[in-house]
Amino acid sequence: SSCFFIRLRPSFLAFSLQSTTIKRQAVNNTMRRGGGYSGRSGGRGGGRGDYYKNKYGGGGRGGRGRGGYNVGRGSVANDTDANKSSSDPTAESAPRAYDPNVPRPGGDNGGMHADFINLLRRLDHKQYPAYHDIESSSKGWVNDLEGYTLYIGRAQSDPFAKPTRCRIVVKNETAKFPPLSYQNKVRSVALGDFLNRKFYECCKEMGADVSEGSGQGGGWSGPKGGDIDITKPTQHVIEQSAVTILKNGDVCAQFTVSLPARGRSILGHKAVQIFDQTLPQLVQKTLLYNSLDASAVTRHVLNVEDQEWVRSNLEIRGLVAFIPDGAILPRKSGADDRPMEDDDNQKVVRFHSPDTLRVSFDLPNMGKTLAGIGIRKGITLIVGGGFHGKSTILSALQVGMYNKIPGDGREFCVCSANAVKIRAEDGRSVSEVNITPFINNLPFGKKTDCFTTADASGSTSQATNIMESLEMGAKTLLIDEDTCATNFMIRDDKMMELVHKDKEPITPFLYKIKTLAQNGISV
């Protein structure tokens, strides 16, 4: 083999360094203008920038390679606007960390509603990625006529991708909800829940949740998308992000829109119909106080607040749970959480409290007295024959820390907020939990003071559930015999004769109940 040595003159090296510096400055200037950059870290651009600029208009494929848009994502189109938005304390900025409840930031065009509609018309029949032009994370598209602002996060890049997340903020001056309906957190959550249900129901009634070409079997090249969807409400009234009431009375609704297309071409006329007709109708019908039944709004909010009031008074009365007389505890089915209804074959049995355990509450908002069974702190045993409702009661109590909608049948069926349902979970994973109060001396010398397994048995999983609940501050344990490990709960005399105590690693839960009660844990 031969070796070759090349000697470069100092003048040639100086020329090379100077050329590199000039190229680097040119690249920086190109990226600052929003143009493309052919390097791997700068997105696809360079020669292709002119092609996309001529095809779509705008500044080429600037920034992260989103070609042909007015503002490249990742590029700075206007240094003055960028500095203004970063220094303006009133400007709404996107969160740094990813929040699943906030639309992911994309471009930030924004403007008036008429500009938005005209933009959608111009995008008609263009390639699907051009939808990124409608992104507006903080400026929004302002609809002065309807009184709301539409914010669009990162638009979906493909018709088959996850729908685009959108957010609407209706100003208090337009929504006009009475301040009493959101004056505290409980009422604010209840009002947001009510509006979420109305928005969801209205989408169903208007057919806005049905995608383009649904049921036609158009295939890849057929029409698709165009459906509006929002979080489906449940029987519980809990804090959620679908519809929220801000402190100043503004209403914020978050939903998804599957941007319409045919194949991979934008259906601009369908998008105009969604954002210029369907969406304003949804806002008008569901997010404005004057369009709703005022008595229904008031009833929903005050009913939820009264439920929270009863729950907050359990501790004062020495109770851990309460079930009102007349409650409908059975559900339609295991997959349907709505209340069971009377039919021709059977009548629903409503709950009735025994006289010896009956307590009552005077509700502050509804102005009536509510009577029912009060389950006191300590040890409570519910007994009865098969199919007599023991598990039904426990199923109602295990969700008693959540408020219910009026008409659920379990309204005011409440329990302590720190109550936990305990059951055996064969096969669950356990990581470093001390279960020695219940299980010790396992075979092969396996330790239980820092127990770890990827496949727990019924007894070890139930012991783990109890210890984890106590560690998290639980004060009430709800236990249903049907879902427990029998050998963990009790050892009868016959088993004691067959297996000596020294050979049994399990200390039955029955032997620990009094100790738990003495330490303030109700069972």
C-alpha positions as CSV (number, residue, x, y, z in Angstrom):
1,S,0.0,0.0,0.0
2,S,1.1,3.6,-0.6
3,C,0.6,6.7,1.5
4,F,0.1,10.1,0.0
5,F,0.7,13.4,1.9
6,I,-0.9,16.6,0.6
7,R,0.5,19.9,1.7
8,L,-2.0,22.8,1.6
9,R,-0.8,26.3,1.4
10,P,-1.9,28.8,4.2
11,S,-3.7,30.9,1.6
12,F,-5.9,28.0,0.5
13,L,-6.9,27.2,4.1
14,A,-7.8,30.9,4.7
15,F,-10.0,30.8,1.6
16,S,-11.7,27.6,2.8
17,L,-12.5,29.1,6.2
18,Q,-13.8,32.3,4.6
19,S,-16.1,30.3,2.3
20,T,-17.4,28.3,5.2
21,T,-18.2,31.5,7.1
22,I,-20.0,33.0,4.2
23,K,-22.1,29.8,3.7
24,R,-23.0,29.7,7.4
25,Q,-24.2,33.4,7.3
26,A,-26.2,32.7,4.1
27,V,-27.9,29.7,5.9
28,N,-28.7,31.8,9.0
29,N,-30.2,34.6,6.8
30,T,-32.3,32.0,4.9
31,M,-33.7,30.4,8.1
32,R,-34.4,33.9,9.5
33,R,-36.5,34.8,6.5
34,G,-38.5,31.6,6.9
35,G,-36.9,29.9,3.8
36,G,-35.8,26.3,3.6
37,Y,-32.5,24.8,4.6
38,S,-31.2,21.7,2.9
39,G,-29.3,20.5,6.0
40,R,-30.7,17.5,8.0
41,S,-31.4,19.6,11.1
42,G,-33.0,22.5,9.2
43,G,-35.9,20.7,7.4
44,R,-36.4,19.9,3.8
45,G,-35.9,23.1,1.8
46,G,-33.4,24.7,-0.5
47,G,-34.4,23.9,-4.1
48,R,-37.8,22.6,-3.1
49,G,-38.7,25.8,-1.4
50,D,-39.5,27.6,-4.7
51,Y,-41.7,24.7,-5.8
52,Y,-43.9,24.8,-2.7
53,K,-43.9,28.6,-2.7
54,N,-45.3,28.6,-6.2
55,K,-47.7,25.9,-5.5
56,Y,-49.2,27.1,-2.2
57,G,-47.8,30.6,-1.8
58,G,-45.9,31.9,1.3
59,G,-42.3,31.5,2.3
60,G,-41.4,28.0,1.1
61,R,-40.7,25.2,3.5
62,G,-39.2,27.2,6.3
63,G,-38.3,26.1,9.8
64,R,-39.2,22.4,10.4
65,G,-40.1,21.6,6.9
66,R,-43.8,22.4,6.7
67,G,-43.7,23.6,3.1
68,G,-45.7,26.2,1.3
69,Y,-47.3,27.9,4.3
70,N,-47.5,31.5,5.1
71,V,-45.6,31.0,8.3
72,G,-43.2,28.1,8.6
73,R,-43.5,26.2,11.8
74,G,-40.4,26.7,13.7
75,S,-39.4,29.8,11.7
76,V,-39.9,33.4,12.7
77,A,-41.9,35.3,10.1
78,N,-41.9,38.6,11.9
79,D,-39.3,39.4,14.6
80,T,-41.4,42.3,15.9
81,D,-44.5,40.2,16.4
82,A,-42.5,37.5,18.0
83,N,-40.9,39.9,20.5
84,K,-44.2,41.5,21.2
85,S,-46.0,38.2,22.0
86,S,-43.2,37.1,24.3
87,S,-43.1,40.3,26.2
88,D,-46.8,40.8,26.4
89,P,-48.0,39.5,29.8
90,T,-51.6,39.3,28.5
91,A,-50.7,37.1,25.6
92,E,-51.8,33.5,25.9
93,S,-48.7,31.3,25.5
94,A,-48.5,27.6,24.9
95,P,-47.2,25.5,27.8
96,R,-43.6,24.3,27.6
97,A,-44.3,20.7,28.7
98,Y,-46.9,18.6,26.8
99,D,-50.3,18.8,28.4
100,P,-52.9,16.3,27.0
101,N,-55.6,18.8,27.9
102,V,-54.2,21.6,25.8
103,P,-53.9,21.5,22.0
104,R,-50.4,21.0,20.9
105,P,-48.9,24.3,19.6
106,G,-48.5,24.7,15.9
107,G,-48.4,27.8,13.7
108,D,-50.0,31.0,14.9
109,N,-51.6,32.8,12.0
110,G,-54.8,34.0,13.5
111,G,-57.0,36.9,12.5
112,M,-60.7,37.6,11.9
113,H,-63.3,35.0,11.2
114,A,-63.7,36.2,7.6
115,D,-60.0,35.8,7.0
116,F,-60.2,32.2,8.3
117,I,-63.1,31.3,6.0
118,N,-61.4,32.8,3.0
119,L,-58.3,30.8,3.9
120,L,-60.3,27.6,3.9
121,R,-61.7,28.4,0.5
122,R,-58.2,29.0,-0.9
123,L,-57.1,25.6,0.5
124,D,-59.8,23.7,-1.4
125,H,-58.4,20.8,-3.4
126,K,-54.9,21.4,-2.2
127,Q,-52.8,18.7,-0.5
128,Y,-53.8,17.8,3.0
129,P,-50.7,19.1,4.8
130,A,-51.7,22.6,3.7
131,Y,-54.2,22.5,6.6
132,H,-51.3,23.7,8.8
133,D,-52.1,27.2,7.6
134,I,-55.1,27.3,9.8
135,E,-53.1,26.7,13.0
136,S,-53.5,29.4,15.6
137,S,-52.4,28.5,19.1
138,S,-52.4,31.9,20.8
139,K,-53.8,34.6,18.5
140,G,-56.9,32.7,17.5
141,W,-59.6,33.4,14.9
142,V,-61.9,36.1,16.3
143,N,-65.6,35.8,15.4
144,D,-67.0,39.1,16.6
145,L,-70.5,38.3,15.2
146,E,-70.9,35.2,17.4
147,G,-68.8,36.5,20.3
148,Y,-66.1,33.8,20.5
149,T,-62.5,33.1,19.5
150,L,-61.4,29.8,17.9
151,Y,-57.9,28.4,18.7
152,I,-56.5,25.6,16.6
153,G,-53.5,23.7,17.8
154,R,-51.4,21.5,15.6
155,A,-53.5,20.4,12.6
156,Q,-53.5,16.8,11.7
157,S,-51.1,15.9,8.9
158,D,-53.1,13.1,7.4
159,P,-56.8,12.3,7.0
160,F,-56.3,9.1,9.0
161,A,-54.4,10.8,11.8
162,K,-55.9,11.8,15.1
163,P,-58.4,14.6,14.8
164,T,-57.3,18.2,15.2
165,R,-57.9,19.6,18.7
166,C,-59.7,22.9,18.8
167,R,-60.6,25.3,21.6
168,I,-63.3,28.0,21.7
169,V,-63.4,30.8,24.3
170,V,-66.8,32.5,24.6
171,K,-66.5,35.9,26.4
172,N,-68.5,36.5,29.5
173,E,-70.3,39.4,27.8
174,T,-71.6,36.9,25.3
175,A,-72.2,33.8,27.4
176,K,-73.9,35.9,30.2
177,F,-74.0,33.2,32.9
178,P,-75.0,34.5,36.3
179,P,-72.0,34.9,38.6
180,L,-73.8,32.8,41.2
181,S,-73.7,29.7,38.9
182,Y,-69.8,29.6,39.0
183,Q,-69.0,31.5,42.3
184,N,-67.1,28.6,43.8
185,K,-65.2,25.6,42.4
186,V,-68.1,23.1,43.0
187,R,-70.6,25.3,41.1
188,S,-68.0,26.0,38.4
189,V,-67.4,22.3,37.8
190,A,-71.1,21.5,37.8
191,L,-71.8,24.3,35.3
192,G,-69.0,23.1,33.0
193,D,-70.4,19.5,33.3
194,F,-73.9,20.7,32.3
195,L,-72.5,22.6,29.2
196,N,-70.4,19.6,28.2
197,R,-73.5,17.4,28.2
198,K,-75.5,19.9,26.2
199,F,-72.6,20.3,23.6
200,Y,-72.4,16.5,23.3
201,E,-76.1,16.0,22.9
202,C,-76.4,18.8,20.4
203,C,-73.6,17.2,18.3
204,K,-75.7,14.0,18.2
205,E,-78.9,15.8,17.3
206,M,-77.4,17.8,14.5
207,G,-75.4,14.9,13.1
208,A,-72.2,16.9,13.6
209,D,-70.5,13.8,15.0
210,V,-70.9,11.8,11.7
211,S,-67.9,11.8,9.4
212,E,-68.1,12.6,5.7
213,G,-68.8,9.5,3.6
214,S,-69.7,7.4,6.7
215,G,-71.2,4.1,5.7
216,Q,-70.6,4.7,1.9
217,G,-67.5,2.6,1.8
218,G,-65.6,5.2,-0.4
219,G,-62.2,3.7,0.5
220,W,-59.0,5.6,0.5
221,S,-60.0,8.0,-2.3
222,G,-63.5,8.7,-0.9
223,P,-64.6,11.6,1.3
224,K,-63.7,11.3,5.0
225,G,-63.5,13.5,8.1
226,G,-65.7,16.4,8.9
227,D,-67.0,15.2,12.3
228,I,-67.0,17.2,15.5
229,D,-66.5,15.4,18.8
230,I,-66.3,16.3,22.4
231,T,-65.7,14.2,25.6
232,K,-68.6,11.9,26.2
233,P,-70.1,12.7,29.7
234,T,-70.7,10.0,32.3
235,Q,-73.1,9.7,35.2
236,H,-70.6,11.4,37.4
237,V,-70.0,15.1,37.8
238,I,-66.2,15.5,38.0
239,E,-63.7,18.1,37.0
240,Q,-62.9,17.8,33.3
241,S,-61.3,19.9,30.6
242,A,-63.9,19.6,27.9
243,V,-65.9,22.6,29.0
244,T,-64.6,24.8,31.8
245,I,-65.7,28.1,33.3
246,L,-62.9,30.6,33.8
247,K,-62.7,32.9,36.8
248,N,-63.8,35.9,34.8
249,G,-66.9,34.0,33.5
250,D,-65.6,33.1,30.1
251,V,-66.6,29.7,28.8
252,C,-63.8,27.5,27.3
253,A,-64.8,24.4,25.3
254,Q,-62.3,21.9,23.9
255,F,-63.2,19.5,21.2
256,T,-61.8,17.8,18.1
257,V,-62.5,18.3,14.4
258,S,-61.6,15.7,11.8
259,L,-60.6,18.0,9.0
260,P,-62.4,16.9,5.8
261,A,-60.7,15.5,2.8
262,R,-61.2,13.4,-0.3
263,G,-58.2,11.1,-0.6
264,R,-55.4,13.4,0.4
265,S,-57.0,16.5,-1.1
266,I,-58.6,19.1,1.2
267,L,-62.4,19.6,1.0
268,G,-62.4,23.3,1.6
269,H,-66.1,23.8,1.0
270,K,-66.9,21.2,3.7
271,A,-64.4,22.8,6.1
272,V,-66.2,26.1,5.5
273,Q,-69.5,24.5,6.3
274,I,-68.1,23.1,9.6
275,F,-66.5,26.3,10.9
276,D,-68.9,28.9,9.4
277,Q,-72.2,27.1,10.0
278,T,-72.1,24.0,12.2
279,L,-69.7,25.3,14.9
280,P,-71.5,28.7,15.4
281,Q,-74.8,26.9,15.8
282,L,-73.3,24.6,18.4
283,V,-72.0,27.6,20.3
284,Q,-75.3,29.4,20.0
285,K,-77.3,26.4,21.3
286,T,-75.1,25.1,24.0
287,L,-72.7,27.7,25.4
288,L,-75.0,30.8,25.8
289,Y,-77.1,31.2,28.9
290,N,-80.0,32.7,27.0
291,S,-80.3,29.6,24.8
292,L,-80.6,27.2,27.7
293,D,-83.3,26.3,30.2
294,A,-82.4,28.5,33.1
295,S,-84.2,26.3,35.7
296,A,-82.4,23.2,34.4
297,V,-79.0,25.0,34.8
298,T,-79.9,26.1,38.3
299,R,-81.2,22.7,39.4
300,H,-78.1,20.9,38.1
301,V,-75.7,23.3,39.8
302,L,-77.5,23.4,43.2
303,N,-78.1,19.6,43.2
304,V,-74.4,18.9,42.8
305,E,-73.5,21.5,45.5
306,D,-75.9,19.9,47.9
307,Q,-74.3,16.5,47.3
308,E,-70.9,17.9,48.1
309,W,-72.4,19.5,51.2
310,V,-73.7,16.2,52.5
311,R,-70.3,14.6,51.9
312,S,-68.5,17.3,53.7
313,N,-70.8,16.8,56.8
314,L,-70.1,13.1,57.1
315,E,-67.1,13.7,59.3
316,I,-69.0,16.0,61.6
317,R,-71.8,13.4,62.1
318,G,-69.3,10.6,62.7
319,L,-70.3,8.9,59.5
320,V,-68.3,7.4,56.6
321,A,-71.2,6.9,54.2
322,F,-74.8,7.8,53.6
323,I,-77.5,6.3,51.3
324,P,-80.8,8.2,51.0
325,D,-84.2,6.5,51.1
326,G,-85.6,6.0,47.6
327,A,-82.3,5.7,45.9
328,I,-82.1,3.5,42.8
329,L,-78.8,1.6,43.2
330,P,-79.0,-1.1,40.5
331,R,-77.7,-0.2,37.0
332,K,-79.0,-1.2,33.6
333,S,-76.1,-3.6,33.0
334,G,-72.5,-4.1,33.7
335,A,-71.7,-2.0,30.6
336,D,-74.4,0.7,31.1
337,D,-74.1,2.9,34.2
338,R,-77.5,4.4,33.8
339,P,-80.2,3.5,36.5
340,M,-82.3,0.4,36.1
341,E,-85.9,1.2,35.0
342,D,-89.2,-0.5,35.7
343,D,-90.5,-2.8,33.0
344,D,-93.3,-5.3,32.5
345,N,-91.4,-8.2,34.1
346,Q,-90.1,-6.5,37.3
347,K,-90.2,-3.3,39.3
348,V,-87.0,-1.6,40.5
349,V,-86.6,-2.0,44.3
350,R,-85.7,1.3,45.8
351,F,-83.4,1.6,48.8
352,H,-85.1,1.8,52.2
353,S,-83.1,2.4,55.4
354,P,-83.7,0.5,58.7
355,D,-85.2,2.7,61.4
356,T,-82.3,2.0,63.8
357,L,-79.7,3.5,61.4
358,R,-81.7,6.3,59.8
359,V,-80.2,9.8,59.9
360,S,-81.3,13.0,58.1
361,F,-79.8,16.1,56.5
362,D,-81.4,19.5,55.9
363,L,-80.1,20.5,52.4
364,P,-79.1,24.1,52.2
365,N,-80.0,24.8,48.5
366,M,-82.9,22.5,47.8
367,G,-84.7,23.4,51.0
368,K,-85.8,19.9,52.0
369,T,-84.8,17.2,54.5
370,L,-83.1,14.1,53.2
371,A,-83.3,10.9,55.3
372,G,-81.5,7.6,54.8
373,I,-79.0,5.2,56.3
374,G,-75.9,6.6,58.0
375,I,-72.9,4.2,58.1
376,R,-70.9,5.1,61.2
377,K,-67.1,4.9,61.6
378,G,-65.7,1.7,62.8
379,I,-66.6,-1.8,61.6
380,T,-69.8,-2.3,59.6
381,L,-70.9,-5.7,58.3
382,I,-73.7,-6.0,55.7
383,V,-75.2,-9.4,55.6
384,G,-78.0,-11.1,53.7
385,G,-78.8,-13.9,51.3
386,G,-77.8,-14.2,47.7
387,F,-79.2,-11.6,45.2
388,H,-80.3,-9.3,48.1
389,G,-78.2,-6.3,47.0
390,K,-75.1,-6.5,49.2
391,S,-72.7,-6.1,46.2
392,T,-75.0,-3.5,44.7
393,I,-74.7,-1.3,47.8
394,L,-70.9,-1.6,47.8
395,S,-70.8,-0.8,44.1
396,A,-72.7,2.4,44.8
397,L,-70.5,3.3,47.8
398,Q,-67.3,2.8,45.9
399,V,-68.1,5.7,43.6
400,G,-69.7,7.7,46.4
401,M,-66.8,10.2,46.5
402,Y,-68.1,11.5,43.1
403,N,-71.1,13.7,42.6
404,K,-73.9,12.4,40.3
405,I,-76.1,14.1,37.8
406,P,-79.8,14.7,38.8
407,G,-81.8,11.6,37.9
408,D,-79.0,9.1,38.3
409,G,-80.7,7.4,41.2
410,R,-77.6,7.5,43.3
411,E,-77.6,11.3,44.0
412,F,-76.7,11.9,47.6
413,C,-75.4,8.3,47.9
414,V,-72.1,9.6,49.3
415,C,-69.1,8.3,51.1
416,S,-65.9,9.7,52.6
417,A,-63.5,11.1,50.0
418,N,-60.7,9.0,51.4
419,A,-62.6,5.6,51.0
420,V,-61.1,2.9,48.8
421,K,-62.5,-0.3,47.4
422,I,-60.3,-3.3,48.2
423,R,-60.2,-6.5,46.2
424,A,-57.9,-9.3,45.1
425,E,-56.2,-8.7,41.8
426,D,-54.5,-11.9,40.6
427,G,-51.6,-11.2,38.3
428,R,-51.0,-7.6,39.2
429,S,-47.5,-6.2,39.5
430,V,-46.1,-5.3,42.9
431,S,-43.0,-3.2,43.5
432,E,-41.4,-2.9,46.9
433,V,-44.4,-3.0,49.2
434,N,-44.2,-4.0,52.9
435,I,-46.9,-6.6,53.4
436,T,-45.5,-8.2,56.5
437,P,-48.6,-7.3,58.6
438,F,-50.5,-9.9,56.6
439,I,-48.0,-12.2,54.9
440,N,-44.7,-13.5,56.2
441,N,-42.4,-16.5,56.0
442,L,-42.9,-17.2,52.3
443,P,-41.3,-20.3,50.8
444,F,-37.7,-20.2,49.7
445,G,-37.1,-17.4,52.1
446,K,-38.6,-14.7,50.0
447,K,-38.9,-11.4,51.9
448,T,-42.2,-9.6,52.4
449,D,-40.9,-6.3,53.9
450,C,-40.0,-5.1,50.4
451,F,-42.2,-7.4,48.4
452,T,-41.8,-7.4,44.6
453,T,-43.4,-9.6,42.0
454,A,-44.7,-9.3,38.4
455,D,-47.5,-11.9,39.0
456,A,-49.1,-11.5,42.5
457,S,-51.5,-14.1,43.8
458,G,-54.9,-13.3,45.2
459,S,-53.7,-13.0,48.8
460,T,-50.5,-11.1,48.1
461,S,-52.3,-8.7,45.7
462,Q,-55.1,-8.0,48.3
463,A,-52.5,-7.4,51.0
464,T,-50.7,-5.0,48.7
465,N,-53.8,-3.1,47.9
466,I,-54.5,-2.6,51.6
467,M,-51.0,-1.5,52.4
468,E,-50.8,0.9,49.4
469,S,-54.2,2.4,50.3
470,L,-53.2,3.0,53.9
471,E,-49.9,4.5,52.7
472,M,-51.9,7.0,50.5
473,G,-54.0,8.1,53.5
474,A,-57.2,6.0,53.1
475,K,-59.4,6.0,56.2
476,T,-62.2,3.7,55.0
477,L,-61.8,0.3,53.3
478,L,-64.8,-1.1,51.3
479,I,-64.5,-4.8,51.0
480,D,-66.8,-7.2,49.1
481,E,-66.5,-10.8,50.0
482,D,-67.2,-11.9,46.4
483,T,-64.1,-10.2,45.1
484,C,-61.7,-11.2,47.9
485,A,-59.2,-14.0,48.3
486,T,-60.9,-16.4,50.8
487,N,-57.7,-17.6,52.4
488,F,-56.7,-14.0,53.0
489,M,-59.9,-13.1,54.7
490,I,-60.4,-16.0,57.2
491,R,-59.1,-19.4,58.4
492,D,-61.7,-21.6,59.9
493,D,-61.1,-24.3,62.6
494,K,-60.8,-27.1,60.1
495,M,-58.0,-25.3,58.2
496,M,-56.2,-24.7,61.4
497,E,-56.2,-28.4,62.1
498,L,-55.0,-29.3,58.6
499,V,-52.3,-26.5,58.4
500,H,-50.4,-25.6,61.5
501,K,-50.1,-21.9,62.3
502,D,-46.3,-22.1,62.0
503,K,-46.7,-23.4,58.4
504,E,-49.2,-20.7,57.3
505,P,-47.6,-17.5,56.0
506,I,-50.9,-15.6,55.8
507,T,-52.3,-13.7,58.8
508,P,-56.1,-13.5,57.9
509,F,-57.6,-10.0,57.6
510,L,-60.2,-11.0,60.2
511,Y,-57.4,-10.9,62.8
512,K,-56.4,-7.4,61.9
513,I,-59.8,-5.7,61.7
514,K,-59.8,-4.5,65.4
515,T,-56.3,-3.2,65.1
516,L,-57.3,-1.2,62.1
517,A,-60.4,0.2,63.8
518,Q,-58.3,1.2,66.9
519,N,-56.1,3.2,64.5
520,G,-59.0,5.1,63.0
521,I,-59.5,3.0,59.9
522,S,-63.1,2.1,59.2
523,V,-64.0,-1.2,57.4
